[in-house]
């Protein structure tokens, strides 16, 4: 299948981020399929990491345009992590230890959230590159002194050209997380994923 690769270098200083798209014209010229009539998307994939949550975790997700639920499992099939994303917040549940992550713990476990917002990850799940990454003047962040790159790979699917691989490289701690999409289905959901984190789950306390 036809594949395209794009790289964006991020440099964050103070509260402002500048971005230098290496393939800026190509990013802007991608013709995504018209999915405006689609209300839901579901699919599966996996992440690999050498920092935070190390190794490989498989995941399934179900998403609307403004909210997503992601369930991670390890290689022996144990449910390990559950995420709820909306346009402004990330909620995370360590299922094995029955603990709720606070925001600091989320960044330790999944450091790519230093580089993107939850609403941008939702856009990735739908197979598109967030428009903010193609316009350096629009990128904002409250994080300080973070440098790194985000690489996007797209491929031709039955729905059109969609993102199937995202690589997050954070220079500060030499961390790397790769997110691979295996499949997507539109206008379909996984009802069992649409739930809230139980109220009895205790918070994880950051002792760093």
Secondary structure, DSSP 4 states (H G I P E B T S, - for coil): --EEEEEEEEEEETTEEEEEETTHHHHHH------TT---EEEEEEEEESSSS-EEEEEEEEE-SSEEEEEEE-TT--EEEEEEEESS-EEEEETTTTEEE-HHHHHHH-GGGGTS-HHHHHHHHTT---GGGG-GGG-B-S--SEEEEEEEEEEEETTEEEEEEEEEEETTTTEEEEEEEEEEEET---GGG-----TTPEEPPP--
